[in-house]
Amino acid sequence: MLRPPPLRPGSSIRVVAPSSPFDRTLVRAGMAWLGHRYRVRFDPGLFERTGFLAGDDGRRRDELNAALNDPDAHAIVAARGGYGLGRIAPNLQLEALVEHPKWVVGFSDLTALHLEATRVGVMSLHGHNVAGLGRGDARARDAWIHALERPAPARFERLTVIHSGEAAGPLVGGNLTVLFAAHAAGRLRLPPRSILLLEDVDEPSYRIDRMLSALVQSGALSDVSGVVLGEFTDCSPGRYAVPTEYVLAERLGLLRVPVLAGLPVGHGRHNAPLVLGAAARLSAETASLSVG
């Protein structure tokens, strides 16, 4: 996997909105904070809205392709997640990302772009979007900068063991719903023996069951060596009162690989930055995940 060069003060960052419209106050605050350290660039069309999208497919596609093709950009950061990136994924110029490696940064719907970066062999950062940075959490901002400017191995301990075992491989994944949609579109390509990161938000347990069942039965996860679970925020047990935790344990048990939960990643209060594509090691014995 290609690792893009680290950022430094003065690096050029392209802010894009490839998915849903966003809270302008939060995004402007996030860009203002970024602007104190980096050179922030964005297309004025960033603020457009077409229904539940941040402008039509053509606008969002062209904006993202321009950022991918920019040889001076050191990072592409999503304004927010939501929905819509999967609509333009087949028309992205990913060869430019290989020719000019740069950090793709974000989470949630940006999982679609993380998957594309993984497919062409470029590492990316699962972390806060610009809107998240705009909330003013100093700890989260420091972690974000550290991950991009001073990359170092990360270790998470005291995780919850769901299924025992040891695993090693590249860390991949992100939002379960987006992974499921990418698989339906024929665009899910996971590296051999990868460790799969999963998180989600606002999905009742039966929908999580449906997505995991389809992914497992199709063989899409057959070469995964382990699974680490982030937060499943506001994922209710639904009318039949089946806890999401039960569904995750039962469905992922079919893979017969180690599964750990409790990673502070996702739509909750904490969203620790993680380098996707980096070498990772998962251990049920020490209840830990090491990345990098």
Secondary structure as UniProt FT lines:
FT   TURN            9..10
FT   STRAND          12..16
FT   HELIX           24..35
FT   TURN            36..37
FT   STRAND          39..42
FT   HELIX           44..47
FT   TURN            51..52
FT   HELIX           57..68
FT   TURN            71..72
FT   STRAND          73..78
FT   HELIX           85..88
FT   HELIX           89..91
FT   HELIX           95..99
FT   STRAND          103..106
FT   HELIX           108..110
FT   HELIX           111..119
FT   TURN            120..121
FT   STRAND          124..126
FT   HELIX           130..133
FT   TURN            134..135
FT   HELIX           138..149
FT   STRAND          154..156
FT   STRAND          160..163
FT   STRAND          166..175
FT   HELIX           176..184
FT   TURN            185..186
FT   TURN            192..193
FT   STRAND          195..201
FT   HELIX           205..218
FT   TURN            219..223
FT   STRAND          226..233
FT   TURN            238..241
FT   HELIX           244..252
FT   HELIX           253..255
FT   STRAND          259..261
FT   STRAND          274..276
FT   STRAND          279..283
FT   TURN            284..287
FT   STRAND          288..291
//
